[in-house]
């Protein structure tokens, strides 16, 4: 920046200070003008409109650097008054991220909007501040100059593209990189101060400003390291929010009348079709498969984590308690470990219109993306997470968001192979990581289901639905065979997703049926239920 010619600096300052008349004055020294602007009032609590202007400035060479100098000096002046204030060091770290040489101009502009909202929230409630900023980011991205930039960079899905750009920067956020950006800024400031060194009064002020910033620099090694975690969490939350917006743009379910569902396959039909068609996800059983854990052997270790009282009978800290596991849960693992997932993070659950969104089986974001990148995602999911077609008809997925500052106790490990006595010689291989956590069935955050009698025929339709309580009362005294017949003649549908951390449902793009619809009833158009229409977590 210091090597910029006089005309460039004059134009940049005219933009940032809105002083076109001064820009036209040939005798004015733009470097004097710069320091006069810096010495003037700095609005720490900029309006949303001003944040959008700052974001746009980030796309203009040199002009954005003038703003970076202004922001850096403002951060350091605040820290000079309150050097122990954590929020001041966080604000400085966010400014320094904007100085990273690998940060693209559009990503920088978007970050300025997010950082501005987080700053106004005082560093607290960053998740809510980032959500509030999203609509303004969208407004910014609709600008003609921004659209032109996106087109030039072949960014068809701008939210996904921005998330990837910012994720790359996130990988470089460490004390060494922040200090390097700080030192680079100080070098620029020294060169700018030298431009007005002999200007009466102003030269002394510029020199004093550099000394003040160097004083903050002397404290920065330790203080920026302390600010690192909240800054990284902030960036992670921004990336997650952009990725969520990309999902909503691409595969949100907005009209359930367009979805035709056949329901889940009965086990007998599924087995018959697997014998006949030998799908790619069904493999010959081998000795090297992922054997399931023995519930009796694992139970003792698990109960140490799940018990609610300690040896003296006193209640344990809820943060130390892990979800209970059934024998079937345990057998579904080849390896098993207790883990606490700290936010921001996301878990994914593949489901169908008749599945609960809040249920036991989940996968990490890494595994979900691995599946989606495969040539046949549905087959990859069934094979390596060992999901029989009569267990889950798929077609949709939901996302459980663990927000920054939150944590979730889970069990995770390699999914075991699944075999059936009715299908000798074949198995579902397993081998991918699965995650289990659960809620009590009485928890109000569980989904609401409705059960519709299926009226068969050429134009199959659904009858009057029954609530879960009505179904429980109806089936309470039925024999196992009668219960099986009842549930085969009724289609359960997710009426409402109640958990505040769950986004969705979204479409997987895999379709809603197995074996081209064979073995199930005619297609049935889904009723317009809230649990079938995409919604964001609150």
C-alpha atoms as one frame of an Amber mdcrd trajectory, in Angstrom:
protein
   0.000   0.000   0.000   2.801   2.424   0.803   4.115   2.127  -2.729   0.781
   3.205  -4.257   1.004   6.320  -6.359  -0.550   9.615  -5.285  -3.537   9.349
  -7.635  -4.441   5.847  -6.390  -4.234   6.914  -2.771  -6.295  10.036  -3.442
  -9.022   8.011  -5.160  -9.053   5.465  -2.350  -9.435   8.131   0.309 -12.120
   9.940  -1.651 -14.107   6.684  -1.594 -13.671   5.951   2.096 -14.112   9.495
   3.408 -16.689  10.662   0.810 -14.598  13.785   0.197 -14.639  14.112  -3.585
 -13.767  17.813  -3.435 -10.534  17.158  -1.593  -9.659  14.437  -4.076  -9.841
  16.968  -6.907  -7.438  19.339  -5.179  -4.068  18.623  -6.823  -2.072  20.253
  -4.019  -3.458  17.928  -1.358  -1.118  15.241  -0.058  -3.140  12.015   0.141
  -0.869  10.590   2.835  -1.549  13.619   5.036  -5.199  13.141   4.236  -4.966
   9.466   5.290  -3.600  10.270   8.718  -6.102  13.078   9.198  -8.882  10.593
   8.450  -7.394   8.090  10.906  -7.083  10.770  13.586 -10.772  11.634  13.179
 -13.668   9.908  14.866 -14.036   6.188  14.241 -17.526   4.757  14.542 -17.074
   1.551  16.459 -20.764   0.645  16.208 -21.342   0.911  12.489 -24.840   0.501
  11.124 -25.786  -2.468   8.954 -25.719  -0.192   5.916 -22.160   0.852   6.787
 -21.180  -2.819   7.164 -22.480  -3.491   3.650 -20.450  -0.552   2.338 -17.351
  -1.974   4.057 -18.050  -5.356   2.463 -18.246  -3.744  -0.970 -15.037  -1.829
  -0.353 -13.247  -5.139   0.207 -13.560  -5.791  -3.524 -11.776  -2.557  -4.478
  -7.948  -2.789  -4.470  -6.180  -0.279  -2.197  -9.463   1.102  -0.858  -9.905
  -2.018   1.288  -6.352  -1.612   2.585  -7.131   1.917   3.736 -10.078   0.473
   5.682  -7.866  -2.283   7.118  -5.464   0.343   8.477  -8.381   2.222  10.001
  -9.770  -0.916  11.653  -6.391  -2.062  12.973  -5.658   1.309  14.583  -9.149
   1.417  16.105  -8.655  -2.060  17.622  -5.278  -1.143  19.090  -6.518   2.134
  20.550  -9.306   0.338  22.344  -6.828  -2.226  23.692  -4.515   0.554  24.885
  -7.317   1.654  27.221  -8.382  -1.886  28.207  -5.456  -4.270  27.493  -7.031
  -7.053  29.558 -10.400  -7.022  27.767 -10.819 -10.381  25.979 -13.367  -9.022
  23.495 -10.836  -6.436  22.297  -8.293  -9.141  21.437 -10.970 -11.162  19.676
 -11.883  -8.080  17.618  -8.207  -7.550  16.760  -7.822 -11.197  15.709 -10.840
 -10.879  13.402  -9.298  -7.757  11.813  -5.980  -9.575  11.336  -7.752 -12.441
   9.541  -8.844  -9.846   6.982  -5.166  -9.129   6.346  -4.317 -12.716   5.387
  -2.850 -12.502   1.847  -4.685 -15.672   0.705  -8.133 -14.322   1.624 -10.109
 -13.497  -1.516 -11.818 -10.140  -1.782 -15.395 -11.485  -1.842 -14.819 -13.834
   1.095 -13.278 -10.894   2.936 -16.349  -8.773   2.276 -18.684 -11.493   3.517
 -16.576 -11.968   6.650 -16.738  -8.217   7.326 -20.539  -8.444   7.503 -20.468
 -11.469   9.802 -17.720  -9.968  11.994 -19.638  -6.702  12.218 -22.721  -8.446
  13.595 -20.633 -10.535  16.006 -18.838  -7.393  17.176 -22.104  -5.615  17.857
 -23.184  -8.581  19.962 -20.025  -8.068  22.016 -18.682 -11.484  21.136 -21.578
 -13.076  22.996 -24.377 -15.021  21.320 -22.218 -15.320  18.187 -24.490 -18.016
  16.755 -27.534 -15.717  16.891 -25.499 -12.802  15.494 -24.303 -14.893  12.544
 -27.853 -16.031  11.824 -28.990 -12.399  11.901 -26.196 -11.429   9.495 -27.162
 -14.066   6.912 -29.980 -12.083   5.297 -27.610  -9.137   4.816 -24.963 -11.406
   3.330 -27.581 -12.584   0.837 -28.417  -8.958  -0.019 -24.740  -8.265  -0.572
 -24.335 -11.304  -2.828 -27.185 -10.085  -5.035 -25.265  -6.953  -6.059 -24.388
  -6.757  -9.746 -20.651  -6.385  -9.136 -20.683  -9.373  -6.782 -22.635 -11.489
  -9.276 -20.078 -10.565 -11.921 -17.275 -11.655  -9.588 -18.986 -14.981  -8.874
 -19.496 -15.616 -12.574 -15.835 -14.910 -13.284 -14.870 -17.462 -10.618 -17.365
 -20.101 -11.878 -19.078 -20.132  -8.476 -22.471 -21.601  -9.387 -23.312 -22.358
  -5.755 -21.995 -19.218  -4.110 -22.715 -20.328  -0.529 -20.855 -23.607  -0.944
 -18.019 -21.798  -2.732 -17.734 -19.185   0.042 -17.817 -21.883   2.716 -14.912
 -23.654   1.034 -12.946 -20.394   0.682 -13.441 -19.499   4.335 -12.737 -23.071
   5.466  -9.313 -22.798   3.801  -8.646 -19.633   5.788  -9.884 -21.359   8.954
  -7.142 -23.969   8.563  -4.557 -21.179   8.724  -5.882 -19.393  11.809  -3.173
 -19.911  14.407  -1.043 -17.574  16.537   1.851 -17.646  14.077  -0.283 -16.514
  11.116  -2.064 -13.830  13.160   1.246 -12.428  14.396   2.645 -12.491  10.845
  -0.351 -10.464   9.645   0.131  -8.034  12.554   3.839  -7.579  11.791   3.056
  -7.010   8.107   0.519  -4.338   9.020   3.024  -2.605  11.307   5.550  -2.490
   8.447   2.948  -0.789   6.247   2.056   1.654   9.000   5.706   2.614   9.500
   6.030   3.329   5.786   2.866   5.432   5.848   4.085   7.317   8.911   7.350
   8.053   7.094   5.329   9.770   4.326   4.228  12.477   6.805   7.273  12.433
   9.061   8.095  16.097   8.474   4.550  17.434   8.449   4.121  19.652  11.545
   2.011  18.128  14.324   0.694  15.302  12.114   4.125  13.691  11.795   4.390
  13.408  15.566   0.886  11.963  15.829   1.613   9.360  13.178   4.807   8.357
  14.959   2.955   8.118  18.291   0.312   5.961  16.632   2.960   3.489  15.460
   4.455   3.379  18.975   0.998   2.696  20.431   0.418  -0.175  18.011   3.876
  -1.628  18.700   2.996  -1.604  22.395  -0.070  -3.746  21.666   2.116  -5.938
  19.469   4.388  -6.627  22.442   1.416  -8.141  24.274  -0.015  -9.933  21.273
   1.844 -13.255  21.394   0.106 -14.387  24.562  -3.170 -12.495  24.189  -3.928
 -13.602  20.608  -3.280 -17.220  21.592  -5.936 -16.838  24.301  -8.389 -15.353
  21.786  -7.795 -18.141  19.289 -10.533 -20.583  20.360 -13.483 -18.128  20.270
 -12.226 -16.809  16.929 -11.984 -20.320  15.473 -15.452 -21.117  16.825 -16.786
 -17.964  15.167 -15.295 -18.937  11.790 -16.581 -22.508  12.164 -20.078 -21.215
  12.851 -19.907 -18.967   9.779 -18.797 -21.887   7.594 -21.575 -24.079   8.953
 -24.165 -21.340   8.376 -23.058 -20.872   4.762 -23.147 -24.627   4.172 -26.639
 -24.786   5.657 -27.755 -22.040   3.295 -26.298 -24.027   0.385 -28.308 -27.084
   1.451 -31.494 -25.060   1.729 -30.939 -23.581  -1.709 -30.379 -26.975  -3.330
 -32.510 -29.688  -1.781 -35.102 -28.178   0.486 -38.500 -29.904   0.416 -41.035
 -27.153  -0.155 -44.060 -29.027  -1.493 -44.763 -32.489  -0.136 -47.569 -32.931
  -2.658 -44.807 -33.530  -5.214 -43.384 -36.460  -3.216 -44.875 -39.915  -3.752
 -43.977 -42.496  -1.160 -44.612 -46.255  -1.068 -43.801 -46.883   2.573 -41.227
 -49.283   3.983 -40.733 -52.795   2.611 -41.960 -55.666   4.811 -39.027 -57.891
   5.836 -40.326 -60.904   3.901 -40.648 -58.869   0.695 -37.205 -57.328   1.195
 -35.569 -60.743   1.666 -37.325 -62.179  -1.404 -36.189 -59.256  -3.567 -32.607
 -59.435  -2.287 -32.464 -63.159  -3.105 -33.769 -62.511  -6.593 -31.884 -59.340
  -7.550 -28.612 -59.566  -5.566 -28.137 -55.752  -5.264 -24.592 -54.341  -5.311
 -24.737 -53.419  -1.624 -25.366 -57.041  -0.622 -22.055 -58.935  -0.478 -21.017
 -62.559   0.159 -20.314 -63.166   3.851 -16.610 -63.392   4.729 -14.532 -64.322
   7.748 -12.943 -60.866   7.667 -16.221 -59.024   8.241 -16.761 -56.511  11.020
 -18.115 -58.692  13.799 -20.566 -57.158  16.242 -19.717 -56.603  19.906 -20.979
 -59.015  22.578 -23.493 -57.065  24.730 -22.661 -59.093  27.863 -18.936 -58.383
  27.524 -19.399 -54.680  26.780 -22.221 -53.942  29.230 -20.032 -53.336  32.288
 -17.902 -50.700  30.590 -20.948 -49.007  29.078 -22.856 -48.812  32.366 -19.993
 -46.890  33.981 -20.728 -44.115  31.487 -24.525 -44.315  31.493 -25.334 -44.643
  35.206 -27.040 -41.615  36.717 -25.762 -41.963  40.278 -22.262 -42.387  41.673
 -21.087 -45.010  44.189 -22.472 -42.969  47.097 -25.897 -42.677  45.487 -25.548
 -38.988  44.618 -26.696 -37.780  41.168 -23.877 -37.520  38.637 -23.230 -34.375
  36.607 -25.466 -34.606  33.476 -22.450 -33.586  31.389 -20.757 -36.849  32.382
 -23.714 -39.122  31.556 -23.827 -40.912  28.188 -26.898 -42.342  26.411 -28.061
 -45.819  27.335 -27.569 -48.550  24.730 -29.766 -51.564  23.999 -28.241 -54.955
  23.195 -29.138 -54.340  19.541 -27.315 -50.985  19.655 -24.196 -52.655  21.055
 -24.259 -55.456  18.485 -24.439 -52.870  15.682 -20.879 -51.742  16.578 -17.616
 -53.457  15.663 -15.731 -50.929  17.815 -17.258 -48.624  20.402 -16.089 -45.534
  22.296 -17.731 -42.787  24.331 -17.119 -39.328  22.915 -18.180 -35.758  23.644
 -18.676 -33.761  20.434 -18.119 -30.055  20.943 -19.793 -27.497  18.714 -19.895
 -26.137  16.214 -20.430 -29.512  14.556 -23.077 -31.351  12.572 -24.432 -34.872
  12.582 -26.470 -36.310   9.707 -29.296 -38.836   9.745 -30.635 -40.595   6.649
 -34.369 -41.200   6.919 -37.597 -41.585   5.009 -40.951 -39.778   5.324 -42.075
 -42.409   7.847 -38.910 -42.169  10.002 -38.349 -40.093  13.097 -35.909 -37.217
  12.647 -34.887 -37.443  16.305 -33.788 -41.039  16.630 -30.678 -43.041  17.496
 -28.557 -43.547  14.390 -26.415 -40.700  12.990 -23.211 -40.168  11.023 -20.598
 -37.427  11.032 -20.434 -34.734   8.393 -17.241 -36.339   7.086 -18.943 -39.702
   6.529 -22.006 -38.071   4.958 -19.887 -36.188   2.434 -17.890 -39.338   1.698
 -21.123 -41.167   0.904 -22.469 -38.345  -1.266 -19.225 -38.234  -3.277 -19.482
 -41.914  -4.218 -20.808 -43.059  -7.600 -23.843 -44.708  -5.944 -24.521 -43.012
  -2.582 -27.517 -45.159  -1.643 -25.562 -48.373  -2.207 -22.567 -46.962  -0.298
 -24.804 -46.093   2.651 -26.617 -49.451   2.772 -23.412 -51.467   2.361 -21.037
 -49.682   4.743 -23.510 -48.609   7.431 -25.317 -51.958   7.178 -28.908 -50.746
   6.798 -31.448 -53.309   5.558 -34.077 -51.937   3.126 -36.929 -52.909   5.461
 -35.304 -50.873   8.233 -35.129 -47.576   6.387 -36.597 -46.536   3.029 -34.389
 -43.368   2.898 -34.945 -40.495   0.419 -34.379 -37.712   2.957 -31.865 -36.547
   5.544 -31.832 -34.175   8.511 -29.000 -32.365  10.250 -28.475 -32.148  13.999
 -26.538 -28.969  14.713 -24.330 -28.782  17.789 -23.878 -25.050  18.187 -20.721
 -23.271  19.340 -20.462 -23.627  23.103 -22.671 -26.731  23.157 -21.563 -30.338
  23.524 -23.204 -33.719  22.987 -22.313 -37.057  24.587 -22.456 -39.889  22.039
 -21.270 -43.398  21.314 -19.305 -43.801  18.109 -17.438 -46.546  16.324 -17.243
 -48.786  13.263 -20.584 -50.240  12.129 -20.622 -54.039  12.344 -21.670 -56.342
   9.512 -25.314 -57.439   9.423 -26.366 -60.983   8.565 -29.725 -62.754   8.511
 -30.673 -66.374   8.915 -33.218 -65.929   6.113 -30.464 -64.782   3.748 -27.598
 -67.286   4.274 -24.251 -66.575   2.659 -24.819 -62.824   2.312 -24.341 -59.781
   4.477 -24.262 -56.014   4.669 -20.558 -55.334   5.097 -20.406 -52.360   7.518
 -17.085 -50.624   8.144 -18.043 -46.927   8.201 -18.280 -44.971  11.439 -21.716
 -44.606  13.015 -22.846 -42.453  15.948 -25.621 -43.170  18.434 -27.342 -40.883
  20.893 -30.956 -40.843  21.973 -33.733 -39.206  23.954 -36.295 -40.763  26.241
 -39.540 -41.494  24.365 -41.306 -39.136  26.787 -39.014 -36.212  25.914 -40.990
 -33.327  24.364 -38.255 -32.864  21.740 -39.209 -36.097  20.009 -41.062 -36.059
  16.693 -44.812 -36.313  16.368 -46.008 -39.193  14.169 -49.396 -39.868  12.584
 -50.543 -43.306  11.402 -52.665 -43.458   8.245 -54.625 -46.549   7.150 -53.625
 -47.318   3.541 -56.660 -47.807   1.316 -55.297 -49.989  -1.481 -56.298 -49.952
  -5.131 -55.259 -48.441  -8.440 -55.465 -45.017  -6.861 -54.199 -45.790  -3.390
 -55.002 -43.204  -0.763 -54.669 -42.610   2.947 -57.520 -42.760   5.424 -58.110
 -40.747   8.573 -54.915 -40.667  10.677 -54.447 -41.923  14.224 -52.208 -40.303
  16.834 -49.441 -42.191  18.639 -51.603 -42.379  21.775 -54.483 -43.863  19.784
 -52.185 -46.415  18.154 -50.693 -47.397  21.523 -54.179 -47.934  22.952 -55.299
 -49.932  19.901 -52.268 -52.240  19.823 -51.778 -52.669  23.566 -53.576 -56.034
  23.771 -52.832 -57.357  20.273 -50.708 -60.441  19.691 -47.342 -60.032  17.910
 -48.900 -61.278  14.666 -51.833 -58.878  14.986 -49.478 -55.956  15.696 -47.433
 -56.824  12.625 -50.586 -56.871  10.487 -51.714 -53.521  11.942 -48.463 -51.743
  11.158 -48.298 -53.246   7.669 -51.723 -51.806   6.919 -50.949 -48.373   8.369
 -48.372 -45.872   7.078 -46.622 -43.839   9.750 -45.643 -40.329   8.681 -43.547
 -37.728  10.458 -46.022 -34.965  11.303 -43.732 -32.592  13.206 -40.011 -32.259
  13.983 -39.765 -30.804  17.480 -36.079 -30.850  18.375 -34.672 -27.270  18.294
 -31.292 -28.443  16.964 -32.599 -30.295  13.907 -32.677 -28.819  10.389 -34.623
 -30.447   7.592 -35.739 -32.647   6.065 -33.720 -32.332   2.852 -33.788 -34.666
  -0.132 -30.860 -37.033  -0.583 -31.473 -37.210  -4.324 -31.431 -41.028  -4.075
 -35.151 -41.528  -4.602 -37.812 -42.833  -2.234 -38.027 -46.532  -3.094 -36.004
 -49.734  -3.392 -36.034 -52.269  -6.242 -37.907 -49.822  -8.504 -40.909 -49.915
  -6.196 -41.340 -53.680  -6.277 -42.767 -55.321  -3.168 -44.603 -52.233  -1.906
 -48.002 -50.650  -2.417 -48.852 -48.079  -5.077 -47.414 -44.597  -4.850 -49.183
 -42.389  -2.334 -48.961 -38.598  -2.377 -47.901 -37.304   1.035 -50.179 -34.957
   2.989 -48.906 -31.451   3.740 -47.401 -32.050   7.176 -44.887 -29.677   8.844
 -42.549 -32.606   9.500 -42.270 -33.227   5.753 -41.405 -29.639   4.778 -37.882
 -28.272   5.186 -37.428 -25.990   8.178 -34.392 -24.503   9.888 -33.591 -25.214
  13.516 -34.595 -22.450  15.860
